[in-house]
Amino acid sequence: GTGIGGAIIVGGRLVRGRYGIAGEFGHMQVVPGGQRCECGNRGCWEQYSSGNALVREARGLAMANSPMATDLLAHVGGDPASLTGPMITEAARAGDATATELLAEIGHWLGVGIANLAAALDPEVFVIGGGVSAAGDLLLGRGRMTMLSTLGLLPLDGGRFHGFGNVPFAIFVAAAFFFGVTRLPRRARLRA
């Protein structure tokens, strides 16, 4: 929820990389010159797809007195500092349009990052967990579509797939709500 961590496991062994930073996926730049990250860089993935990003965006709307935040503020007695990720998720589940949009935006950036990792590493599985993953399809539905679109794998023209053809790829599916993680099968093939 607070950021994006990661690990690379090959043959049952953790890969740390030459300098020990392998798996710091949250610090991949997805928006050049974007939001400042705690690491000091700008545009890091976790600044766009994490629980912290969700809360930052909601509080930003609320502090700007945006009419979009009226219902969210009503949930916390008008105090933007009281907005939390779980509260935003619950508001989205109850049909709050702004909360739903915020989770979809976080999901979009999750899909962008997952697509980049899939293209670079072609892993067998992605494991998705953390607090914000409890939003389920409110987050992951958009993430799944963005990942597929980014990789050129969305069905077009009556269900035909375009892009990588029959190359196997990791499919991004819903995270477990209660278990915190999910395994994603790699053995799916698309027919061009």
MODELLER restraints for C-alpha pairs under 7 A, 6 or more apart:
rsr = mdl.restraints
at = mdl.atoms
rsr.add(forms.Gaussian(group=physical.xy_distance, feature=features.Distance(at['CA:1:A'], at['CA:50:A']), mean=5.27, stdev=0.5))
rsr.add(forms.Gaussian(group=physical.xy_distance, feature=features.Distance(at['CA:1:A'], at['CA:51:A']), mean=4.15, stdev=0.5))
rsr.add(forms.Gaussian(group=physical.xy_distance, feature=features.Distance(at['CA:1:A'], at['CA:52:A']), mean=6.73, stdev=0.5))
rsr.add(forms.Gaussian(group=physical.xy_distance, feature=features.Distance(at['CA:1:A'], at['CA:130:A']), mean=4.88, stdev=0.5))
rsr.add(forms.Gaussian(group=physical.xy_distance, feature=features.Distance(at['CA:1:A'], at['CA:131:A']), mean=4.44, stdev=0.5))
rsr.add(forms.Gaussian(group=physical.xy_distance, feature=features.Distance(at['CA:1:A'], at['CA:132:A']), mean=4.91, stdev=0.5))
rsr.add(forms.Gaussian(group=physical.xy_distance, feature=features.Distance(at['CA:2:A'], at['CA:50:A']), mean=5.78, stdev=0.5))
rsr.add(forms.Gaussian(group=physical.xy_distance, feature=features.Distance(at['CA:2:A'], at['CA:51:A']), mean=5.05, stdev=0.5))
rsr.add(forms.Gaussian(group=physical.xy_distance, feature=features.Distance(at['CA:2:A'], at['CA:52:A']), mean=5.04, stdev=0.5))
rsr.add(forms.Gaussian(group=physical.xy_distance, feature=features.Distance(at['CA:3:A'], at['CA:26:A']), mean=6.60, stdev=0.5))
rsr.add(forms.Gaussian(group=physical.xy_distance, feature=features.Distance(at['CA:3:A'], at['CA:46:A']), mean=5.14, stdev=0.5))
rsr.add(forms.Gaussian(group=physical.xy_distance, feature=features.Distance(at['CA:3:A'], at['CA:50:A']), mean=5.22, stdev=0.5))
rsr.add(forms.Gaussian(group=physical.xy_distance, feature=features.Distance(at['CA:3:A'], at['CA:51:A']), mean=6.92, stdev=0.5))
rsr.add(forms.Gaussian(group=physical.xy_distance, feature=features.Distance(at['CA:3:A'], at['CA:52:A']), mean=6.87, stdev=0.5))
rsr.add(forms.Gaussian(group=physical.xy_distance, feature=features.Distance(at['CA:4:A'], at['CA:25:A']), mean=6.59, stdev=0.5))
rsr.add(forms.Gaussian(group=physical.xy_distance, feature=features.Distance(at['CA:4:A'], at['CA:26:A']), mean=4.44, stdev=0.5))
rsr.add(forms.Gaussian(group=physical.xy_distance, feature=features.Distance(at['CA:4:A'], at['CA:46:A']), mean=5.40, stdev=0.5))
rsr.add(forms.Gaussian(group=physical.xy_distance, feature=features.Distance(at['CA:4:A'], at['CA:50:A']), mean=6.67, stdev=0.5))
rsr.add(forms.Gaussian(group=physical.xy_distance, feature=features.Distance(at['CA:5:A'], at['CA:23:A']), mean=6.73, stdev=0.5))
rsr.add(forms.Gaussian(group=physical.xy_distance, feature=features.Distance(at['CA:5:A'], at['CA:24:A']), mean=5.89, stdev=0.5))
rsr.add(forms.Gaussian(group=physical.xy_distance, feature=features.Distance(at['CA:5:A'], at['CA:25:A']), mean=6.12, stdev=0.5))
rsr.add(forms.Gaussian(group=physical.xy_distance, feature=features.Distance(at['CA:5:A'], at['CA:26:A']), mean=5.86, stdev=0.5))
rsr.add(forms.Gaussian(group=physical.xy_distance, feature=features.Distance(at['CA:6:A'], at['CA:23:A']), mean=4.51, stdev=0.5))
rsr.add(forms.Gaussian(group=physical.xy_distance, feature=features.Distance(at['CA:6:A'], at['CA:24:A']), mean=5.97, stdev=0.5))
rsr.add(forms.Gaussian(group=physical.xy_distance, feature=features.Distance(at['CA:6:A'], at['CA:25:A']), mean=5.97, stdev=0.5))
rsr.add(forms.Gaussian(group=physical.xy_distance, feature=features.Distance(at['CA:7:A'], at['CA:22:A']), mean=6.99, stdev=0.5))
rsr.add(forms.Gaussian(group=physical.xy_distance, feature=features.Distance(at['CA:7:A'], at['CA:23:A']), mean=4.42, stdev=0.5))
rsr.add(forms.Gaussian(group=physical.xy_distance, feature=features.Distance(at['CA:8:A'], at['CA:14:A']), mean=5.89, stdev=0.5))
rsr.add(forms.Gaussian(group=physical.xy_distance, feature=features.Distance(at['CA:8:A'], at['CA:15:A']), mean=5.40, stdev=0.5))
rsr.add(forms.Gaussian(group=physical.xy_distance, feature=features.Distance(at['CA:8:A'], at['CA:23:A']), mean=6.02, stdev=0.5))
rsr.add(forms.Gaussian(group=physical.xy_distance, feature=features.Distance(at['CA:9:A'], at['CA:15:A']), mean=5.84, stdev=0.5))
rsr.add(forms.Gaussian(group=physical.xy_distance, feature=features.Distance(at['CA:15:A'], at['CA:22:A']), mean=6.80, stdev=0.5))
rsr.add(forms.Gaussian(group=physical.xy_distance, feature=features.Distance(at['CA:16:A'], at['CA:22:A']), mean=4.95, stdev=0.5))
rsr.add(forms.Gaussian(group=physical.xy_distance, feature=features.Distance(at['CA:26:A'], at['CA:44:A']), mean=6.27, stdev=0.5))
rsr.add(forms.Gaussian(group=physical.xy_distance, feature=features.Distance(at['CA:26:A'], at['CA:45:A']), mean=5.00, stdev=0.5))
rsr.add(forms.Gaussian(group=physical.xy_distance, feature=features.Distance(at['CA:26:A'], at['CA:46:A']), mean=4.72, stdev=0.5))
rsr.add(forms.Gaussian(group=physical.xy_distance, feature=features.Distance(at['CA:27:A'], at['CA:44:A']), mean=4.67, stdev=0.5))
rsr.add(forms.Gaussian(group=physical.xy_distance, feature=features.Distance(at['CA:27:A'], at['CA:45:A']), mean=5.82, stdev=0.5))
rsr.add(forms.Gaussian(group=physical.xy_distance, feature=features.Distance(at['CA:27:A'], at['CA:46:A']), mean=6.68, stdev=0.5))
rsr.add(forms.Gaussian(group=physical.xy_distance, feature=features.Distance(at['CA:28:A'], at['CA:44:A']), mean=5.33, stdev=0.5))
rsr.add(forms.Gaussian(group=physical.xy_distance, feature=features.Distance(at['CA:28:A'], at['CA:45:A']), mean=5.63, stdev=0.5))
rsr.add(forms.Gaussian(group=physical.xy_distance, feature=features.Distance(at['CA:29:A'], at['CA:43:A']), mean=5.13, stdev=0.5))
rsr.add(forms.Gaussian(group=physical.xy_distance, feature=features.Distance(at['CA:29:A'], at['CA:44:A']), mean=4.38, stdev=0.5))
rsr.add(forms.Gaussian(group=physical.xy_distance, feature=features.Distance(at['CA:29:A'], at['CA:45:A']), mean=5.84, stdev=0.5))
rsr.add(forms.Gaussian(group=physical.xy_distance, feature=features.Distance(at['CA:30:A'], at['CA:43:A']), mean=5.71, stdev=0.5))
rsr.add(forms.Gaussian(group=physical.xy_distance, feature=features.Distance(at['CA:30:A'], at['CA:44:A']), mean=5.96, stdev=0.5))
rsr.add(forms.Gaussian(group=physical.xy_distance, feature=features.Distance(at['CA:30:A'], at['CA:45:A']), mean=5.47, stdev=0.5))
rsr.add(forms.Gaussian(group=physical.xy_distance, feature=features.Distance(at['CA:31:A'], at['CA:43:A']), mean=4.41, stdev=0.5))
rsr.add(forms.Gaussian(group=physical.xy_distance, feature=features.Distance(at['CA:31:A'], at['CA:44:A']), mean=6.98, stdev=0.5))
rsr.add(forms.Gaussian(group=physical.xy_distance, feature=features.Distance(at['CA:32:A'], at['CA:42:A']), mean=6.79, stdev=0.5))
rsr.add(forms.Gaussian(group=physical.xy_distance, feature=features.Distance(at['CA:32:A'], at['CA:43:A']), mean=5.42, stdev=0.5))
rsr.add(forms.Gaussian(group=physical.xy_distance, feature=features.Distance(at['CA:33:A'], at['CA:42:A']), mean=5.32, stdev=0.5))
rsr.add(forms.Gaussian(group=physical.xy_distance, feature=features.Distance(at['CA:33:A'], at['CA:43:A']), mean=5.74, stdev=0.5))
rsr.add(forms.Gaussian(group=physical.xy_distance, feature=features.Distance(at['CA:34:A'], at['CA:42:A']), mean=5.06, stdev=0.5))
rsr.add(forms.Gaussian(group=physical.xy_distance, feature=features.Distance(at['CA:34:A'], at['CA:43:A']), mean=3.96, stdev=0.5))
rsr.add(forms.Gaussian(group=physical.xy_distance, feature=features.Distance(at['CA:35:A'], at['CA:42:A']), mean=5.31, stdev=0.5))
rsr.add(forms.Gaussian(group=physical.xy_distance, feature=features.Distance(at['CA:35:A'], at['CA:43:A']), mean=5.11, stdev=0.5))
rsr.add(forms.Gaussian(group=physical.xy_distance, feature=features.Distance(at['CA:35:A'], at['CA:47:A']), mean=6.37, stdev=0.5))
rsr.add(forms.Gaussian(group=physical.xy_distance, feature=features.Distance(at['CA:36:A'], at['CA:42:A']), mean=4.38, stdev=0.5))
rsr.add(forms.Gaussian(group=physical.xy_distance, feature=features.Distance(at['CA:36:A'], at['CA:43:A']), mean=6.46, stdev=0.5))
rsr.add(forms.Gaussian(group=physical.xy_distance, feature=features.Distance(at['CA:37:A'], at['CA:44:A']), mean=6.31, stdev=0.5))
rsr.add(forms.Gaussian(group=physical.xy_distance, feature=features.Distance(at['CA:37:A'], at['CA:47:A']), mean=6.34, stdev=0.5))
rsr.add(forms.Gaussian(group=physical.xy_distance, feature=features.Distance(at['CA:45:A'], at['CA:113:A']), mean=6.80, stdev=0.5))
rsr.add(forms.Gaussian(group=physical.xy_distance, feature=features.Distance(at['CA:47:A'], at['CA:53:A']), mean=5.51, stdev=0.5))
rsr.add(forms.Gaussian(group=physical.xy_distance, feature=features.Distance(at['CA:48:A'], at['CA:106:A']), mean=6.13, stdev=0.5))
rsr.add(forms.Gaussian(group=physical.xy_distance, feature=features.Distance(at['CA:48:A'], at['CA:109:A']), mean=5.96, stdev=0.5))
rsr.add(forms.Gaussian(group=physical.xy_distance, feature=features.Distance(at['CA:49:A'], at['CA:106:A']), mean=4.65, stdev=0.5))
rsr.add(forms.Gaussian(group=physical.xy_distance, feature=features.Distance(at['CA:49:A'], at['CA:107:A']), mean=6.71, stdev=0.5))
rsr.add(forms.Gaussian(group=physical.xy_distance, feature=features.Distance(at['CA:49:A'], at['CA:109:A']), mean=5.41, stdev=0.5))
rsr.add(forms.Gaussian(group=physical.xy_distance, feature=features.Distance(at['CA:49:A'], at['CA:110:A']), mean=5.34, stdev=0.5))
rsr.add(forms.Gaussian(group=physical.xy_distance, feature=features.Distance(at['CA:50:A'], at['CA:106:A']), mean=6.86, stdev=0.5))
rsr.add(forms.Gaussian(group=physical.xy_distance, feature=features.Distance(at['CA:50:A'], at['CA:132:A']), mean=6.71, stdev=0.5))
rsr.add(forms.Gaussian(group=physical.xy_distance, feature=features.Distance(at['CA:51:A'], at['CA:85:A']), mean=5.90, stdev=0.5))
rsr.add(forms.Gaussian(group=physical.xy_distance, feature=features.Distance(at['CA:51:A'], at['CA:131:A']), mean=6.95, stdev=0.5))
rsr.add(forms.Gaussian(group=physical.xy_distance, feature=features.Distance(at['CA:51:A'], at['CA:132:A']), mean=5.32, stdev=0.5))
rsr.add(forms.Gaussian(group=physical.xy_distance, feature=features.Distance(at['CA:54:A'], at['CA:85:A']), mean=6.55, stdev=0.5))
rsr.add(forms.Gaussian(group=physical.xy_distance, feature=features.Distance(at['CA:54:A'], at['CA:102:A']), mean=6.51, stdev=0.5))
rsr.add(forms.Gaussian(group=physical.xy_distance, feature=features.Distance(at['CA:54:A'], at['CA:103:A']), mean=6.91, stdev=0.5))
rsr.add(forms.Gaussian(group=physical.xy_distance, feature=features.Distance(at['CA:54:A'], at['CA:106:A']), mean=6.62, stdev=0.5))
rsr.add(forms.Gaussian(group=physical.xy_distance, feature=features.Distance(at['CA:55:A'], at['CA:83:A']), mean=6.67, stdev=0.5))
rsr.add(forms.Gaussian(group=physical.xy_distance, feature=features.Distance(at['CA:55:A'], at['CA:84:A']), mean=5.90, stdev=0.5))
rsr.add(forms.Gaussian(group=physical.xy_distance, feature=features.Distance(at['CA:55:A'], at['CA:85:A']), mean=5.75, stdev=0.5))
rsr.add(forms.Gaussian(group=physical.xy_distance, feature=features.Distance(at['CA:59:A'], at['CA:80:A']), mean=5.31, stdev=0.5))
rsr.add(forms.Gaussian(group=physical.xy_distance, feature=features.Distance(at['CA:59:A'], at['CA:81:A']), mean=6.83, stdev=0.5))
rsr.add(forms.Gaussian(group=physical.xy_distance, feature=features.Distance(at['CA:59:A'], at['CA:83:A']), mean=6.68, stdev=0.5))
rsr.add(forms.Gaussian(group=physical.xy_distance, feature=features.Distance(at['CA:61:A'], at['CA:69:A']), mean=5.85, stdev=0.5))
rsr.add(forms.Gaussian(group=physical.xy_distance, feature=features.Distance(at['CA:62:A'], at['CA:69:A']), mean=5.17, stdev=0.5))
rsr.add(forms.Gaussian(group=physical.xy_distance, feature=features.Distance(at['CA:62:A'], at['CA:73:A']), mean=6.76, stdev=0.5))
rsr.add(forms.Gaussian(group=physical.xy_distance, feature=features.Distance(at['CA:62:A'], at['CA:80:A']), mean=5.71, stdev=0.5))
rsr.add(forms.Gaussian(group=physical.xy_distance, feature=features.Distance(at['CA:63:A'], at['CA:80:A']), mean=6.36, stdev=0.5))
rsr.add(forms.Gaussian(group=physical.xy_distance, feature=features.Distance(at['CA:68:A'], at['CA:98:A']), mean=6.05, stdev=0.5))
rsr.add(forms.Gaussian(group=physical.xy_distance, feature=features.Distance(at['CA:69:A'], at['CA:98:A']), mean=6.85, stdev=0.5))
rsr.add(forms.Gaussian(group=physical.xy_distance, feature=features.Distance(at['CA:73:A'], at['CA:79:A']), mean=6.49, stdev=0.5))
rsr.add(forms.Gaussian(group=physical.xy_distance, feature=features.Distance(at['CA:73:A'], at['CA:80:A']), mean=6.50, stdev=0.5))
rsr.add(forms.Gaussian(group=physical.xy_distance, feature=features.Distance(at['CA:76:A'], at['CA:82:A']), mean=5.95, stdev=0.5))
rsr.add(forms.Gaussian(group=physical.xy_distance, feature=features.Distance(at['CA:76:A'], at['CA:83:A']), mean=6.58, stdev=0.5))
rsr.add(forms.Gaussian(group=physical.xy_distance, feature=features.Distance(at['CA:85:A'], at['CA:132:A']), mean=6.80, stdev=0.5))
rsr.add(forms.Gaussian(group=physical.xy_distance, feature=features.Distance(at['CA:88:A'], at['CA:99:A']), mean=5.58, stdev=0.5))
rsr.add(forms.Gaussian(group=physical.xy_distance, feature=features.Distance(at['CA:89:A'], at['CA:99:A']), mean=6.81, stdev=0.5))
rsr.add(forms.Gaussian(group=physical.xy_distance, feature=features.Distance(at['CA:89:A'], at['CA:135:A']), mean=5.83, stdev=0.5))
rsr.add(forms.Gaussian(group=physical.xy_distance, feature=features.Distance(at['CA:91:A'], at['CA:99:A']), mean=6.13, stdev=0.5))
rsr.add(forms.Gaussian(group=physical.xy_distance, feature=features.Distance(at['CA:92:A'], at['CA:99:A']), mean=4.79, stdev=0.5))
rsr.add(forms.Gaussian(group=physical.xy_distance, feature=features.Distance(at['CA:92:A'], at['CA:100:A']), mean=4.66, stdev=0.5))
rsr.add(forms.Gaussian(group=physical.xy_distance, feature=features.Distance(at['CA:100:A'], at['CA:138:A']), mean=6.65, stdev=0.5))
rsr.add(forms.Gaussian(group=physical.xy_distance, feature=features.Distance(at['CA:103:A'], at['CA:138:A']), mean=6.11, stdev=0.5))
rsr.add(forms.Gaussian(group=physical.xy_distance, feature=features.Distance(at['CA:103:A'], at['CA:139:A']), mean=5.17, stdev=0.5))
rsr.add(forms.Gaussian(group=physical.xy_distance, feature=features.Distance(at['CA:104:A'], at['CA:138:A']), mean=6.29, stdev=0.5))
rsr.add(forms.Gaussian(group=physical.xy_distance, feature=features.Distance(at['CA:104:A'], at['CA:139:A']), mean=5.34, stdev=0.5))
rsr.add(forms.Gaussian(group=physical.xy_distance, feature=features.Distance(at['CA:104:A'], at['CA:142:A']), mean=5.60, stdev=0.5))
rsr.add(forms.Gaussian(group=physical.xy_distance, feature=features.Distance(at['CA:106:A'], at['CA:139:A']), mean=6.70, stdev=0.5))
rsr.add(forms.Gaussian(group=physical.xy_distance, feature=features.Distance(at['CA:107:A'], at['CA:139:A']), mean=4.54, stdev=0.5))
rsr.add(forms.Gaussian(group=physical.xy_distance, feature=features.Distance(at['CA:107:A'], at['CA:140:A']), mean=5.63, stdev=0.5))
rsr.add(forms.Gaussian(group=physical.xy_distance, feature=features.Distance(at['CA:107:A'], at['CA:142:A']), mean=5.24, stdev=0.5))
rsr.add(forms.Gaussian(group=physical.xy_distance, feature=features.Distance(at['CA:107:A'], at['CA:143:A']), mean=4.30, stdev=0.5))
rsr.add(forms.Gaussian(group=physical.xy_distance, feature=features.Distance(at['CA:108:A'], at['CA:142:A']), mean=5.53, stdev=0.5))
rsr.add(forms.Gaussian(group=physical.xy_distance, feature=features.Distance(at['CA:108:A'], at['CA:143:A']), mean=4.82, stdev=0.5))
rsr.add(forms.Gaussian(group=physical.xy_distance, feature=features.Distance(at['CA:108:A'], at['CA:146:A']), mean=5.70, stdev=0.5))
rsr.add(forms.Gaussian(group=physical.xy_distance, feature=features.Distance(at['CA:110:A'], at['CA:143:A']), mean=5.51, stdev=0.5))
rsr.add(forms.Gaussian(group=physical.xy_distance, feature=features.Distance(at['CA:111:A'], at['CA:143:A']), mean=3.98, stdev=0.5))
rsr.add(forms.Gaussian(group=physical.xy_distance, feature=features.Distance(at['CA:111:A'], at['CA:144:A']), mean=5.91, stdev=0.5))
rsr.add(forms.Gaussian(group=physical.xy_distance, feature=features.Distance(at['CA:111:A'], at['CA:146:A']), mean=4.94, stdev=0.5))
rsr.add(forms.Gaussian(group=physical.xy_distance, feature=features.Distance(at['CA:111:A'], at['CA:147:A']), mean=4.29, stdev=0.5))
rsr.add(forms.Gaussian(group=physical.xy_distance, feature=features.Distance(at['CA:112:A'], at['CA:146:A']), mean=6.25, stdev=0.5))
rsr.add(forms.Gaussian(group=physical.xy_distance, feature=features.Distance(at['CA:112:A'], at['CA:147:A']), mean=5.68, stdev=0.5))
rsr.add(forms.Gaussian(group=physical.xy_distance, feature=features.Distance(at['CA:112:A'], at['CA:150:A']), mean=6.73, stdev=0.5))
rsr.add(forms.Gaussian(group=physical.xy_distance, feature=features.Distance(at['CA:114:A'], at['CA:147:A']), mean=6.37, stdev=0.5))
rsr.add(forms.Gaussian(group=physical.xy_distance, feature=features.Distance(at['CA:115:A'], at['CA:147:A']), mean=4.80, stdev=0.5))
rsr.add(forms.Gaussian(group=physical.xy_distance, feature=features.Distance(at['CA:115:A'], at['CA:150:A']), mean=6.30, stdev=0.5))
rsr.add(forms.Gaussian(group=physical.xy_distance, feature=features.Distance(at['CA:115:A'], at['CA:151:A']), mean=6.22, stdev=0.5))
rsr.add(forms.Gaussian(group=physical.xy_distance, feature=features.Distance(at['CA:118:A'], at['CA:170:A']), mean=6.52, stdev=0.5))
rsr.add(forms.Gaussian(group=physical.xy_distance, feature=features.Distance(at['CA:122:A'], at['CA:169:A']), mean=6.24, stdev=0.5))
rsr.add(forms.Gaussian(group=physical.xy_distance, feature=features.Distance(at['CA:122:A'], at['CA:170:A']), mean=6.66, stdev=0.5))
rsr.add(forms.Gaussian(group=physical.xy_distance, feature=features.Distance(at['CA:123:A'], at['CA:170:A']), mean=6.38, stdev=0.5))
rsr.add(forms.Gaussian(group=physical.xy_distance, feature=features.Distance(at['CA:124:A'], at['CA:170:A']), mean=6.17, stdev=0.5))
rsr.add(forms.Gaussian(group=physical.xy_distance, feature=features.Distance(at['CA:124:A'], at['CA:185:A']), mean=6.68, stdev=0.5))
rsr.add(forms.Gaussian(group=physical.xy_distance, feature=features.Distance(at['CA:124:A'], at['CA:186:A']), mean=4.99, stdev=0.5))
rsr.add(forms.Gaussian(group=physical.xy_distance, feature=features.Distance(at['CA:125:A'], at['CA:170:A']), mean=6.23, stdev=0.5))
rsr.add(forms.Gaussian(group=physical.xy_distance, feature=features.Distance(at['CA:125:A'], at['CA:183:A']), mean=5.82, stdev=0.5))
rsr.add(forms.Gaussian(group=physical.xy_distance, feature=features.Distance(at['CA:125:A'], at['CA:184:A']), mean=4.77, stdev=0.5))
rsr.add(forms.Gaussian(group=physical.xy_distance, feature=features.Distance(at['CA:125:A'], at['CA:185:A']), mean=5.95, stdev=0.5))
rsr.add(forms.Gaussian(group=physical.xy_distance, feature=features.Distance(at['CA:125:A'], at['CA:186:A']), mean=6.25, stdev=0.5))
rsr.add(forms.Gaussian(group=physical.xy_distance, feature=features.Distance(at['CA:126:A'], at['CA:183:A']), mean=6.22, stdev=0.5))
rsr.add(forms.Gaussian(group=physical.xy_distance, feature=features.Distance(at['CA:126:A'], at['CA:184:A']), mean=5.64, stdev=0.5))
rsr.add(forms.Gaussian(group=physical.xy_distance, feature=features.Distance(at['CA:127:A'], at['CA:181:A']), mean=5.65, stdev=0.5))
rsr.add(forms.Gaussian(group=physical.xy_distance, feature=features.Distance(at['CA:127:A'], at['CA:182:A']), mean=5.36, stdev=0.5))
rsr.add(forms.Gaussian(group=physical.xy_distance, feature=features.Distance(at['CA:127:A'], at['CA:183:A']), mean=5.51, stdev=0.5))
rsr.add(forms.Gaussian(group=physical.xy_distance, feature=features.Distance(at['CA:128:A'], at['CA:175:A']), mean=5.65, stdev=0.5))
rsr.add(forms.Gaussian(group=physical.xy_distance, feature=features.Distance(at['CA:128:A'], at['CA:181:A']), mean=5.10, stdev=0.5))
rsr.add(forms.Gaussian(group=physical.xy_distance, feature=features.Distance(at['CA:128:A'], at['CA:182:A']), mean=5.96, stdev=0.5))
rsr.add(forms.Gaussian(group=physical.xy_distance, feature=features.Distance(at['CA:129:A'], at['CA:175:A']), mean=6.60, stdev=0.5))
rsr.add(forms.Gaussian(group=physical.xy_distance, feature=features.Distance(at['CA:129:A'], at['CA:180:A']), mean=4.61, stdev=0.5))
rsr.add(forms.Gaussian(group=physical.xy_distance, feature=features.Distance(at['CA:129:A'], at['CA:181:A']), mean=4.53, stdev=0.5))
rsr.add(forms.Gaussian(group=physical.xy_distance, feature=features.Distance(at['CA:130:A'], at['CA:180:A']), mean=6.10, stdev=0.5))
rsr.add(forms.Gaussian(group=physical.xy_distance, feature=features.Distance(at['CA:133:A'], at['CA:175:A']), mean=6.16, stdev=0.5))
rsr.add(forms.Gaussian(group=physical.xy_distance, feature=features.Distance(at['CA:134:A'], at['CA:177:A']), mean=4.91, stdev=0.5))
rsr.add(forms.Gaussian(group=physical.xy_distance, feature=features.Distance(at['CA:136:A'], at['CA:174:A']), mean=6.17, stdev=0.5))
rsr.add(forms.Gaussian(group=physical.xy_distance, feature=features.Distance(at['CA:136:A'], at['CA:175:A']), mean=6.23, stdev=0.5))
rsr.add(forms.Gaussian(group=physical.xy_distance, feature=features.Distance(at['CA:136:A'], at['CA:177:A']), mean=6.52, stdev=0.5))
rsr.add(forms.Gaussian(group=physical.xy_distance, feature=features.Distance(at['CA:137:A'], at['CA:174:A']), mean=6.51, stdev=0.5))
rsr.add(forms.Gaussian(group=physical.xy_distance, feature=features.Distance(at['CA:140:A'], at['CA:174:A']), mean=5.83, stdev=0.5))
rsr.add(forms.Gaussian(group=physical.xy_distance, feature=features.Distance(at['CA:144:A'], at['CA:172:A']), mean=5.55, stdev=0.5))
rsr.add(forms.Gaussian(group=physical.xy_distance, feature=features.Distance(at['CA:144:A'], at['CA:173:A']), mean=6.56, stdev=0.5))
rsr.add(forms.Gaussian(group=physical.xy_distance, feature=features.Distance(at['CA:148:A'], at['CA:154:A']), mean=5.50, stdev=0.5))
rsr.add(forms.Gaussian(group=physical.xy_distance, feature=features.Distance(at['CA:152:A'], at['CA:162:A']), mean=6.23, stdev=0.5))
rsr.add(forms.Gaussian(group=physical.xy_distance, feature=features.Distance(at['CA:152:A'], at['CA:163:A']), mean=4.63, stdev=0.5))
rsr.add(forms.Gaussian(group=physical.xy_distance, feature=features.Distance(at['CA:153:A'], at['CA:161:A']), mean=5.91, stdev=0.5))
rsr.add(forms.Gaussian(group=physical.xy_distance, feature=features.Distance(at['CA:153:A'], at['CA:162:A']), mean=5.73, stdev=0.5))
rsr.add(forms.Gaussian(group=physical.xy_distance, feature=features.Distance(at['CA:153:A'], at['CA:163:A']), mean=5.47, stdev=0.5))
rsr.add(forms.Gaussian(group=physical.xy_distance, feature=features.Distance(at['CA:153:A'], at['CA:164:A']), mean=6.99, stdev=0.5))
rsr.add(forms.Gaussian(group=physical.xy_distance, feature=features.Distance(at['CA:154:A'], at['CA:161:A']), mean=6.09, stdev=0.5))
rsr.add(forms.Gaussian(group=physical.xy_distance, feature=features.Distance(at['CA:154:A'], at['CA:162:A']), mean=6.99, stdev=0.5))
rsr.add(forms.Gaussian(group=physical.xy_distance, feature=features.Distance(at['CA:155:A'], at['CA:161:A']), mean=4.43, stdev=0.5))
rsr.add(forms.Gaussian(group=physical.xy_distance, feature=features.Distance(at['CA:155:A'], at['CA:162:A']), mean=6.85, stdev=0.5))
rsr.add(forms.Gaussian(group=physical.xy_distance, feature=features.Distance(at['CA:160:A'], at['CA:192:A']), mean=6.18, stdev=0.5))
rsr.add(forms.Gaussian(group=physical.xy_distance, feature=features.Distance(at['CA:161:A'], at['CA:190:A']), mean=6.72, stdev=0.5))
rsr.add(forms.Gaussian(group=physical.xy_distance, feature=features.Distance(at['CA:161:A'], at['CA:191:A']), mean=6.38, stdev=0.5))
rsr.add(forms.Gaussian(group=physical.xy_distance, feature=features.Distance(at['CA:161:A'], at['CA:192:A']), mean=5.10, stdev=0.5))
rsr.add(forms.Gaussian(group=physical.xy_distance, feature=features.Distance(at['CA:162:A'], at['CA:192:A']), mean=5.84, stdev=0.5))
rsr.add(forms.Gaussian(group=physical.xy_distance, feature=features.Distance(at['CA:165:A'], at['CA:190:A']), mean=6.09, stdev=0.5))
rsr.add(forms.Gaussian(group=physical.xy_distance, feature=features.Distance(at['CA:165:A'], at['CA:191:A']), mean=5.81, stdev=0.5))
rsr.add(forms.Gaussian(group=physical.xy_distance, feature=features.Distance(at['CA:165:A'], at['CA:192:A']), mean=4.72, stdev=0.5))
rsr.add(forms.Gaussian(group=physical.xy_distance, feature=features.Distance(at['CA:166:A'], at['CA:189:A']), mean=5.57, stdev=0.5))
rsr.add(forms.Gaussian(group=physical.xy_distance, feature=features.Distance(at['CA:166:A'], at['CA:190:A']), mean=5.27, stdev=0.5))
rsr.add(forms.Gaussian(group=physical.xy_distance, feature=features.Distance(at['CA:166:A'], at['CA:191:A']), mean=5.62, stdev=0.5))
rsr.add(forms.Gaussian(group=physical.xy_distance, feature=features.Distance(at['CA:166:A'], at['CA:192:A']), mean=6.74, stdev=0.5))
rsr.add(forms.Gaussian(group=physical.xy_distance, feature=features.Distance(at['CA:167:A'], at['CA:189:A']), mean=6.57, stdev=0.5))
rsr.add(forms.Gaussian(group=physical.xy_distance, feature=features.Distance(at['CA:168:A'], at['CA:186:A']), mean=6.67, stdev=0.5))
rsr.add(forms.Gaussian(group=physical.xy_distance, feature=features.Distance(at['CA:168:A'], at['CA:187:A']), mean=6.27, stdev=0.5))
rsr.add(forms.Gaussian(group=physical.xy_distance, feature=features.Distance(at['CA:168:A'], at['CA:188:A']), mean=5.98, stdev=0.5))
rsr.add(forms.Gaussian(group=physical.xy_distance, feature=features.Distance(at['CA:168:A'], at['CA:189:A']), mean=5.22, stdev=0.5))
rsr.add(forms.Gaussian(group=physical.xy_distance, feature=features.Distance(at['CA:169:A'], at['CA:186:A']), mean=5.59, stdev=0.5))
rsr.add(forms.Gaussian(group=physical.xy_distance, feature=features.Distance(at['CA:169:A'], at['CA:188:A']), mean=6.74, stdev=0.5))
rsr.add(forms.Gaussian(group=physical.xy_distance, feature=features.Distance(at['CA:170:A'], at['CA:184:A']), mean=6.79, stdev=0.5))
rsr.add(forms.Gaussian(group=physical.xy_distance, feature=features.Distance(at['CA:170:A'], at['CA:185:A']), mean=6.32, stdev=0.5))
rsr.add(forms.Gaussian(group=physical.xy_distance, feature=features.Distance(at['CA:170:A'], at['CA:186:A']), mean=4.35, stdev=0.5))
rsr.add(forms.Gaussian(group=physical.xy_distance, feature=features.Distance(at['CA:171:A'], at['CA:184:A']), mean=6.13, stdev=0.5))
rsr.add(forms.Gaussian(group=physical.xy_distance, feature=features.Distance(at['CA:171:A'], at['CA:185:A']), mean=6.34, stdev=0.5))
rsr.add(forms.Gaussian(group=physical.xy_distance, feature=features.Distance(at['CA:171:A'], at['CA:186:A']), mean=6.23, stdev=0.5))
rsr.add(forms.Gaussian(group=physical.xy_distance, feature=features.Distance(at['CA:172:A'], at['CA:184:A']), mean=6.33, stdev=0.5))
rsr.add(forms.Gaussian(group=physical.xy_distance, feature=features.Distance(at['CA:173:A'], at['CA:184:A']), mean=6.45, stdev=0.5))
rsr.add(forms.Gaussian(group=physical.xy_distance, feature=features.Distance(at['CA:175:A'], at['CA:181:A']), mean=5.81, stdev=0.5))
rsr.add(forms.Gaussian(group=physical.xy_distance, feature=features.Distance(at['CA:175:A'], at['CA:182:A']), mean=5.14, stdev=0.5))
rsr.add(forms.Gaussian(group=physical.xy_distance, feature=features.Distance(at['CA:176:A'], at['CA:182:A']), mean=5.45, stdev=0.5))
